[in-house]
Amino acid sequence: MADFDLAVIGGGINGAGIARDAAGRGLRVLLAEQNDLASATSSASSKLIHGGLRYLEHYEFGLVRSALNEREILLRAAPHLVHPLRFVLPVNAARRSPTLLHIGLLLYDWLSWRKILPGSRELDLLTDPAGDPLRSTFHHAFEYSDCFADDARLVVLNAVDAAERGASIRTRTRCVRAERGSEWQLILNARGQREVVTARVLVNAAGAWVESITEAILRQQSPQGRWKPRLLLDKGTHIVVPRLYDHDRAYILQAADRRVVFTIPFQDDFTLIGTTDGRFNGDPAAVTPSGEEIDYLCGVVNEYFRKSISAADAVWAYAGVRSLYDDGRGKAQDVGREYQLVLDERPGEAPLLTVYGGKITTHRLLAEDVLVKLAHFFPRTRPWTAKSALPGGDFVYDGLETLTARTLRAWPFLADDHALRLVRAYGTRIGDVLKDVASSADLGISFGADLTAAEVRYLMTKEWAQTADDVLWRRSKLGLRLTDAQRATLDRFMSQS
């Protein structure tokens, strides 16, 4: 008998979502991730839970409808991580017809299944506060709804839920070889420690590494003999600058190349700007923002906003590589965003399912579809995630303020901003983070901002955090606020704990 029913390679949003869904169906699940959870593309996104308004231009109505329907499912499942956000779209008639924009937004509203999020409307930028930060040439805009999320924490909480349902989550564990017989035999290496495990079915959800793993680790070829690459890598760069405006709405700006650029309120004091879109060739682990990409983002913003920015204003810049299924369309921005699931079944051999593409927004649907593809191997399982909260998300979608007030009553020595940040990160599980904390002294060492030893110990014990970067850039975004010396102190503390 195999050690696991299902083994998943890749600890991004797809892999974690698949592990969660499968574990919740009673399957024995292994997830192996070579680095930290969400250490690549899944922490380098625009952090939007959205239908993808611009995908309507490519007639991807099915993708848009599915993604729109997922917005409120994820908002209810993780109201601490997923928040409604209104987007302002200034009309730039030289880029797109106002009439077409209006029709597109009406279609966006019509395709969506909305019970919480308000629909679109027109704005007069001469009277609405949304016009204040914009150049005076912009008089008219549309406004619509989508959601914003903490992308990396969504990954982590999918993995936490999977583990609590019995999955084995192995971070910093590389699959170095896989032998395919009637079962898969996987050779794992975790910091020099070698382990051999077996699985009935293998899912390759390694994102940008999916085909390198197929060739080098799984050593698979197509039935015709030669492996035909299907993966297109698409690089996206983002920058974070000090807050550009005072209100809490985002903007979607039309660029001259028909791309769009978002400006999004971020971490209270900043604005997130992105993204670029272009084919990437090279090692996905070495992707970095280029000066040209940063200048492009600044240029688009400067075309619309009164306040001018440059690369010198960026307090953080990051880049990620999206893995897309190459449908031969040419430009990366024209390639479809639909995910593709390729099942390789051969007589007498264990099956292999390969995941191409996927979006943060549709990760739950993707996981369901994976289990549908594998239903003949795992009969008598049923979908369950649509109405199930992620860890800490078991409260009403608009209950963040109430939960924060309750937190301040229970731990009155917390500052208001500290309590709000903890609630946004942990939801109803804040009691687990602070279970041994009866006074401010019990929080332990303060590493900077409001990060304390009590929280770090929780992240190490419950969320697989092992380094300062795990805590500061994936379990939180406090890396924006800590100095290099404070990061070093945190790293020493974690290495000695």
Secondary structure as a PSIPRED ss2 file (coil, helix, strand):
# PSIPRED VFORMAT (PSIPRED V4.0)

   1 M C   1.000  0.000  0.000
   2 A C   1.000  0.000  0.000
   3 D C   1.000  0.000  0.000
   4 F E   0.000  0.000  1.000
   5 D E   0.000  0.000  1.000
   6 L E   0.000  0.000  1.000
   7 A E   0.000  0.000  1.000
   8 V E   0.000  0.000  1.000
   9 I E   0.000  0.000  1.000
  10 G C   1.000  0.000  0.000
  11 G C   1.000  0.000  0.000
  12 G C   1.000  0.000  0.000
  13 I H   0.000  1.000  0.000
  14 N H   0.000  1.000  0.000
  15 G H   0.000  1.000  0.000
  16 A H   0.000  1.000  0.000
  17 G H   0.000  1.000  0.000
  18 I H   0.000  1.000  0.000
  19 A H   0.000  1.000  0.000
  20 R H   0.000  1.000  0.000
  21 D H   0.000  1.000  0.000
  22 A H   0.000  1.000  0.000
  23 A H   0.000  1.000  0.000
  24 G H   0.000  1.000  0.000
  25 R C   1.000  0.000  0.000
  26 G C   1.000  0.000  0.000
  27 L C   1.000  0.000  0.000
  28 R C   1.000  0.000  0.000
  29 V E   0.000  0.000  1.000
  30 L E   0.000  0.000  1.000
  31 L E   0.000  0.000  1.000
  32 A E   0.000  0.000  1.000
  33 E C   1.000  0.000  0.000
  34 Q C   1.000  0.000  0.000
  35 N C   1.000  0.000  0.000
  36 D C   1.000  0.000  0.000
  37 L C   1.000  0.000  0.000
  38 A C   1.000  0.000  0.000
  39 S C   1.000  0.000  0.000
  40 A C   1.000  0.000  0.000
  41 T H   0.000  1.000  0.000
  42 S H   0.000  1.000  0.000
  43 S H   0.000  1.000  0.000
  44 A C   1.000  0.000  0.000
  45 S C   1.000  0.000  0.000
  46 S C   1.000  0.000  0.000
  47 K C   1.000  0.000  0.000
  48 L E   0.000  0.000  1.000
  49 I E   0.000  0.000  1.000
  50 H C   1.000  0.000  0.000
  51 G C   1.000  0.000  0.000
  52 G C   1.000  0.000  0.000
  53 L H   0.000  1.000  0.000
  54 R H   0.000  1.000  0.000
  55 Y H   0.000  1.000  0.000
  56 L H   0.000  1.000  0.000
  57 E H   0.000  1.000  0.000
  58 H H   0.000  1.000  0.000
  59 Y C   1.000  0.000  0.000
  60 E C   1.000  0.000  0.000
  61 F H   0.000  1.000  0.000
  62 G H   0.000  1.000  0.000
  63 L H   0.000  1.000  0.000
  64 V H   0.000  1.000  0.000
  65 R H   0.000  1.000  0.000
  66 S H   0.000  1.000  0.000
  67 A H   0.000  1.000  0.000
  68 L H   0.000  1.000  0.000
  69 N H   0.000  1.000  0.000
  70 E H   0.000  1.000  0.000
  71 R H   0.000  1.000  0.000
  72 E H   0.000  1.000  0.000
  73 I H   0.000  1.000  0.000
  74 L H   0.000  1.000  0.000
  75 L H   0.000  1.000  0.000
  76 R H   0.000  1.000  0.000
  77 A H   0.000  1.000  0.000
  78 A C   1.000  0.000  0.000
  79 P C   1.000  0.000  0.000
  80 H C   1.000  0.000  0.000
  81 L C   1.000  0.000  0.000
  82 V E   0.000  0.000  1.000
  83 H E   0.000  0.000  1.000
  84 P E   0.000  0.000  1.000
  85 L E   0.000  0.000  1.000
  86 R E   0.000  0.000  1.000
  87 F E   0.000  0.000  1.000
  88 V E   0.000  0.000  1.000
  89 L E   0.000  0.000  1.000
  90 P E   0.000  0.000  1.000
  91 V C   1.000  0.000  0.000
  92 N C   1.000  0.000  0.000
  93 A C   1.000  0.000  0.000
  94 A C   1.000  0.000  0.000
  95 R C   1.000  0.000  0.000
  96 R C   1.000  0.000  0.000
  97 S C   1.000  0.000  0.000
  98 P H   0.000  1.000  0.000
  99 T H   0.000  1.000  0.000
 100 L H   0.000  1.000  0.000
 101 L H   0.000  1.000  0.000
 102 H H   0.000  1.000  0.000
 103 I H   0.000  1.000  0.000
 104 G H   0.000  1.000  0.000
 105 L H   0.000  1.000  0.000
 106 L H   0.000  1.000  0.000
 107 L H   0.000  1.000  0.000
 108 Y H   0.000  1.000  0.000
 109 D H   0.000  1.000  0.000
 110 W H   0.000  1.000  0.000
 111 L H   0.000  1.000  0.000
 112 S C   1.000  0.000  0.000
 113 W C   1.000  0.000  0.000
 114 R C   1.000  0.000  0.000
 115 K C   1.000  0.000  0.000
 116 I C   1.000  0.000  0.000
 117 L C   1.000  0.000  0.000
 118 P C   1.000  0.000  0.000
 119 G C   1.000  0.000  0.000
 120 S C   1.000  0.000  0.000
 121 R E   0.000  0.000  1.000
 122 E E   0.000  0.000  1.000
 123 L E   0.000  0.000  1.000
 124 D E   0.000  0.000  1.000
 125 L C   1.000  0.000  0.000
 126 L C   1.000  0.000  0.000
 127 T C   1.000  0.000  0.000
 128 D C   1.000  0.000  0.000
 129 P H   0.000  1.000  0.000
 130 A H   0.000  1.000  0.000
 131 G H   0.000  1.000  0.000
 132 D C   1.000  0.000  0.000
 133 P C   1.000  0.000  0.000
 134 L E   0.000  0.000  1.000
 135 R C   1.000  0.000  0.000
 136 S C   1.000  0.000  0.000
 137 T C   1.000  0.000  0.000
 138 F C   1.000  0.000  0.000
 139 H C   1.000  0.000  0.000
 140 H E   0.000  0.000  1.000
 141 A E   0.000  0.000  1.000
 142 F E   0.000  0.000  1.000
 143 E E   0.000  0.000  1.000
 144 Y E   0.000  0.000  1.000
 145 S E   0.000  0.000  1.000
 146 D E   0.000  0.000  1.000
 147 C E   0.000  0.000  1.000
 148 F E   0.000  0.000  1.000
 149 A E   0.000  0.000  1.000
 150 D C   1.000  0.000  0.000
 151 D H   0.000  1.000  0.000
 152 A H   0.000  1.000  0.000
 153 R H   0.000  1.000  0.000
 154 L H   0.000  1.000  0.000
 155 V H   0.000  1.000  0.000
 156 V H   0.000  1.000  0.000
 157 L H   0.000  1.000  0.000
 158 N H   0.000  1.000  0.000
 159 A H   0.000  1.000  0.000
 160 V H   0.000  1.000  0.000
 161 D H   0.000  1.000  0.000
 162 A H   0.000  1.000  0.000
 163 A H   0.000  1.000  0.000
 164 E H   0.000  1.000  0.000
 165 R C   1.000  0.000  0.000
 166 G C   1.000  0.000  0.000
 167 A C   1.000  0.000  0.000
 168 S E   0.000  0.000  1.000
 169 I E   0.000  0.000  1.000
 170 R E   0.000  0.000  1.000
 171 T C   1.000  0.000  0.000
 172 R C   1.000  0.000  0.000
 173 T C   1.000  0.000  0.000
 174 R E   0.000  0.000  1.000
 175 C E   0.000  0.000  1.000
 176 V E   0.000  0.000  1.000
 177 R E   0.000  0.000  1.000
 178 A E   0.000  0.000  1.000
 179 E E   0.000  0.000  1.000
 180 R E   0.000  0.000  1.000
 181 G C   1.000  0.000  0.000
 182 S C   1.000  0.000  0.000
 183 E C   1.000  0.000  0.000
 184 W E   0.000  0.000  1.000
 185 Q E   0.000  0.000  1.000
 186 L E   0.000  0.000  1.000
 187 I E   0.000  0.000  1.000
 188 L E   0.000  0.000  1.000
 189 N E   0.000  0.000  1.000
 190 A E   0.000  0.000  1.000
 191 R C   1.000  0.000  0.000
 192 G C   1.000  0.000  0.000
 193 Q E   0.000  0.000  1.000
 194 R E   0.000  0.000  1.000
 195 E E   0.000  0.000  1.000
 196 V E   0.000  0.000  1.000
 197 V E   0.000  0.000  1.000
 198 T E   0.000  0.000  1.000
 199 A E   0.000  0.000  1.000
 200 R E   0.000  0.000  1.000
 201 V E   0.000  0.000  1.000
 202 L E   0.000  0.000  1.000
 203 V E   0.000  0.000  1.000
 204 N E   0.000  0.000  1.000
 205 A C   1.000  0.000  0.000
 206 A C   1.000  0.000  0.000
 207 G H   0.000  1.000  0.000
 208 A H   0.000  1.000  0.000
 209 W H   0.000  1.000  0.000
 210 V H   0.000  1.000  0.000
 211 E H   0.000  1.000  0.000
 212 S H   0.000  1.000  0.000
 213 I H   0.000  1.000  0.000
 214 T H   0.000  1.000  0.000
 215 E H   0.000  1.000  0.000
 216 A H   0.000  1.000  0.000
 217 I H   0.000  1.000  0.000
 218 L C   1.000  0.000  0.000
 219 R C   1.000  0.000  0.000
 220 Q C   1.000  0.000  0.000
 221 Q C   1.000  0.000  0.000
 222 S C   1.000  0.000  0.000
 223 P C   1.000  0.000  0.000
 224 Q C   1.000  0.000  0.000
 225 G C   1.000  0.000  0.000
 226 R C   1.000  0.000  0.000
 227 W C   1.000  0.000  0.000
 228 K C   1.000  0.000  0.000
 229 P C   1.000  0.000  0.000
 230 R C   1.000  0.000  0.000
 231 L E   0.000  0.000  1.000
 232 L E   0.000  0.000  1.000
 233 L E   0.000  0.000  1.000
 234 D E   0.000  0.000  1.000
 235 K E   0.000  0.000  1.000
 236 G E   0.000  0.000  1.000
 237 T E   0.000  0.000  1.000
 238 H E   0.000  0.000  1.000
 239 I E   0.000  0.000  1.000
 240 V E   0.000  0.000  1.000
 241 V E   0.000  0.000  1.000
 242 P E   0.000  0.000  1.000
 243 R C   1.000  0.000  0.000
 244 L C   1.000  0.000  0.000
 245 Y C   1.000  0.000  0.000
 246 D C   1.000  0.000  0.000
 247 H C   1.000  0.000  0.000
 248 D C   1.000  0.000  0.000
 249 R C   1.000  0.000  0.000
 250 A E   0.000  0.000  1.000
 251 Y E   0.000  0.000  1.000
 252 I E   0.000  0.000  1.000
 253 L E   0.000  0.000  1.000
 254 Q E   0.000  0.000  1.000
 255 A C   1.000  0.000  0.000
 256 A C   1.000  0.000  0.000
 257 D C   1.000  0.000  0.000
 258 R C   1.000  0.000  0.000
 259 R C   1.000  0.000  0.000
 260 V E   0.000  0.000  1.000
 261 V E   0.000  0.000  1.000
 262 F E   0.000  0.000  1.000
 263 T E   0.000  0.000  1.000
 264 I E   0.000  0.000  1.000
 265 P E   0.000  0.000  1.000
 266 F E   0.000  0.000  1.000
 267 Q C   1.000  0.000  0.000
 268 D C   1.000  0.000  0.000
 269 D C   1.000  0.000  0.000
 270 F E   0.000  0.000  1.000
 271 T E   0.000  0.000  1.000
 272 L E   0.000  0.000  1.000
 273 I E   0.000  0.000  1.000
 274 G E   0.000  0.000  1.000
 275 T C   1.000  0.000  0.000
 276 T C   1.000  0.000  0.000
 277 D C   1.000  0.000  0.000
 278 G E   0.000  0.000  1.000
 279 R E   0.000  0.000  1.000
 280 F C   1.000  0.000  0.000
 281 N C   1.000  0.000  0.000
 282 G C   1.000  0.000  0.000
 283 D C   1.000  0.000  0.000
 284 P H   0.000  1.000  0.000
 285 A H   0.000  1.000  0.000
 286 A H   0.000  1.000  0.000
 287 V C   1.000  0.000  0.000
 288 T C   1.000  0.000  0.000
 289 P C   1.000  0.000  0.000
 290 S C   1.000  0.000  0.000
 291 G H   0.000  1.000  0.000
 292 E H   0.000  1.000  0.000
 293 E H   0.000  1.000  0.000
 294 I H   0.000  1.000  0.000
 295 D H   0.000  1.000  0.000
 296 Y H   0.000  1.000  0.000
 297 L H   0.000  1.000  0.000
 298 C H   0.000  1.000  0.000
 299 G H   0.000  1.000  0.000
 300 V H   0.000  1.000  0.000
 301 V H   0.000  1.000  0.000
 302 N H   0.000  1.000  0.000
 303 E H   0.000  1.000  0.000
 304 Y H   0.000  1.000  0.000
 305 F E   0.000  0.000  1.000
 306 R C   1.000  0.000  0.000
 307 K C   1.000  0.000  0.000
 308 S C   1.000  0.000  0.000
 309 I C   1.000  0.000  0.000
 310 S C   1.000  0.000  0.000
 311 A H   0.000  1.000  0.000
 312 A H   0.000  1.000  0.000
 313 D H   0.000  1.000  0.000
 314 A C   1.000  0.000  0.000
 315 V C   1.000  0.000  0.000
 316 W E   0.000  0.000  1.000
 317 A E   0.000  0.000  1.000
 318 Y E   0.000  0.000  1.000
 319 A E   0.000  0.000  1.000
 320 G E   0.000  0.000  1.000
 321 V E   0.000  0.000  1.000
 322 R E   0.000  0.000  1.000
 323 S E   0.000  0.000  1.000
 324 L E   0.000  0.000  1.000
 325 Y E   0.000  0.000  1.000
 326 D C   1.000  0.000  0.000
 327 D C   1.000  0.000  0.000
 328 G C   1.000  0.000  0.000
 329 R C   1.000  0.000  0.000
 330 G C   1.000  0.000  0.000
 331 K C   1.000  0.000  0.000
 332 A H   0.000  1.000  0.000
 333 Q H   0.000  1.000  0.000
 334 D H   0.000  1.000  0.000
 335 V C   1.000  0.000  0.000
 336 G C   1.000  0.000  0.000
 337 R C   1.000  0.000  0.000
 338 E C   1.000  0.000  0.000
 339 Y C   1.000  0.000  0.000
 340 Q E   0.000  0.000  1.000
 341 L E   0.000  0.000  1.000
 342 V E   0.000  0.000  1.000
 343 L E   0.000  0.000  1.000
 344 D E   0.000  0.000  1.000
 345 E C   1.000  0.000  0.000
 346 R C   1.000  0.000  0.000
 347 P C   1.000  0.000  0.000
 348 G C   1.000  0.000  0.000
 349 E C   1.000  0.000  0.000
 350 A C   1.000  0.000  0.000
 351 P C   1.000  0.000  0.000
 352 L E   0.000  0.000  1.000
 353 L E   0.000  0.000  1.000
 354 T E   0.000  0.000  1.000
 355 V E   0.000  0.000  1.000
 356 Y E   0.000  0.000  1.000
 357 G C   1.000  0.000  0.000
 358 G C   1.000  0.000  0.000
 359 K C   1.000  0.000  0.000
 360 I C   1.000  0.000  0.000
 361 T C   1.000  0.000  0.000
 362 T C   1.000  0.000  0.000
 363 H H   0.000  1.000  0.000
 364 R H   0.000  1.000  0.000
 365 L H   0.000  1.000  0.000
 366 L H   0.000  1.000  0.000
 367 A H   0.000  1.000  0.000
 368 E H   0.000  1.000  0.000
 369 D H   0.000  1.000  0.000
 370 V H   0.000  1.000  0.000
 371 L H   0.000  1.000  0.000
 372 V H   0.000  1.000  0.000
 373 K H   0.000  1.000  0.000
 374 L C   1.000  0.000  0.000
 375 A C   1.000  0.000  0.000
 376 H C   1.000  0.000  0.000
 377 F C   1.000  0.000  0.000
 378 F C   1.000  0.000  0.000
 379 P C   1.000  0.000  0.000
 380 R C   1.000  0.000  0.000
 381 T C   1.000  0.000  0.000
 382 R C   1.000  0.000  0.000
 383 P C   1.000  0.000  0.000
 384 W C   1.000  0.000  0.000
 385 T H   0.000  1.000  0.000
 386 A H   0.000  1.000  0.000
 387 K H   0.000  1.000  0.000
 388 S C   1.000  0.000  0.000
 389 A C   1.000  0.000  0.000
 390 L C   1.000  0.000  0.000
 391 P C   1.000  0.000  0.000
 392 G C   1.000  0.000  0.000
 393 G C   1.000  0.000  0.000
 394 D C   1.000  0.000  0.000
 395 F C   1.000  0.000  0.000
 396 V C   1.000  0.000  0.000
 397 Y C   1.000  0.000  0.000
 398 D C   1.000  0.000  0.000
 399 G C   1.000  0.000  0.000
 400 L H   0.000  1.000  0.000
 401 E H   0.000  1.000  0.000
 402 T H   0.000  1.000  0.000
 403 L H   0.000  1.000  0.000
 404 T H   0.000  1.000  0.000
 405 A H   0.000  1.000  0.000
 406 R H   0.000  1.000  0.000
 407 T H   0.000  1.000  0.000
 408 L H   0.000  1.000  0.000
 409 R H   0.000  1.000  0.000
 410 A H   0.000  1.000  0.000
 411 W C   1.000  0.000  0.000
 412 P C   1.000  0.000  0.000
 413 F C   1.000  0.000  0.000
 414 L C   1.000  0.000  0.000
 415 A C   1.000  0.000  0.000
 416 D H   0.000  1.000  0.000
 417 D H   0.000  1.000  0.000
 418 H H   0.000  1.000  0.000
 419 A H   0.000  1.000  0.000
 420 L H   0.000  1.000  0.000
 421 R H   0.000  1.000  0.000
 422 L H   0.000  1.000  0.000
 423 V H   0.000  1.000  0.000
 424 R H   0.000  1.000  0.000
 425 A H   0.000  1.000  0.000
 426 Y H   0.000  1.000  0.000
 427 G H   0.000  1.000  0.000
 428 T H   0.000  1.000  0.000
 429 R H   0.000  1.000  0.000
 430 I H   0.000  1.000  0.000
 431 G H   0.000  1.000  0.000
 432 D H   0.000  1.000  0.000
 433 V H   0.000  1.000  0.000
 434 L C   1.000  0.000  0.000
 435 K C   1.000  0.000  0.000
 436 D C   1.000  0.000  0.000
 437 V C   1.000  0.000  0.000
 438 A C   1.000  0.000  0.000
 439 S C   1.000  0.000  0.000
 440 S H   0.000  1.000  0.000
 441 A H   0.000  1.000  0.000
 442 D H   0.000  1.000  0.000
 443 L H   0.000  1.000  0.000
 444 G C   1.000  0.000  0.000
 445 I C   1.000  0.000  0.000
 446 S E   0.000  0.000  1.000
 447 F E   0.000  0.000  1.000
 448 G E   0.000  0.000  1.000
 449 A C   1.000  0.000  0.000
 450 D C   1.000  0.000  0.000
 451 L E   0.000  0.000  1.000
 452 T E   0.000  0.000  1.000
 453 A H   0.000  1.000  0.000
 454 A H   0.000  1.000  0.000
 455 E H   0.000  1.000  0.000
 456 V H   0.000  1.000  0.000
 457 R H   0.000  1.000  0.000
 458 Y H   0.000  1.000  0.000
 459 L H   0.000  1.000  0.000
 460 M H   0.000  1.000  0.000
 461 T H   0.000  1.000  0.000
 462 K H   0.000  1.000  0.000
 463 E C   1.000  0.000  0.000
 464 W C   1.000  0.000  0.000
 465 A C   1.000  0.000  0.000
 466 Q C   1.000  0.000  0.000
 467 T C   1.000  0.000  0.000
 468 A H   0.000  1.000  0.000
 469 D H   0.000  1.000  0.000
 470 D H   0.000  1.000  0.000
 471 V H   0.000  1.000  0.000
 472 L H   0.000  1.000  0.000
 473 W H   0.000  1.000  0.000
 474 R H   0.000  1.000  0.000
 475 R H   0.000  1.000  0.000
 476 S C   1.000  0.000  0.000
 477 K C   1.000  0.000  0.000
 478 L H   0.000  1.000  0.000
 479 G H   0.000  1.000  0.000
 480 L H   0.000  1.000  0.000
 481 R C   1.000  0.000  0.000
 482 L C   1.000  0.000  0.000
 483 T C   1.000  0.000  0.000
 484 D H   0.000  1.000  0.000
 485 A H   0.000  1.000  0.000
 486 Q H   0.000  1.000  0.000
 487 R H   0.000  1.000  0.000
 488 A H   0.000  1.000  0.000
 489 T H   0.000  1.000  0.000
 490 L H   0.000  1.000  0.000
 491 D H   0.000  1.000  0.000
 492 R H   0.000  1.000  0.000
 493 F H   0.000  1.000  0.000
 494 M H   0.000  1.000  0.000
 495 S H   0.000  1.000  0.000
 496 Q H   0.000  1.000  0.000
 497 S C   1.000  0.000  0.000
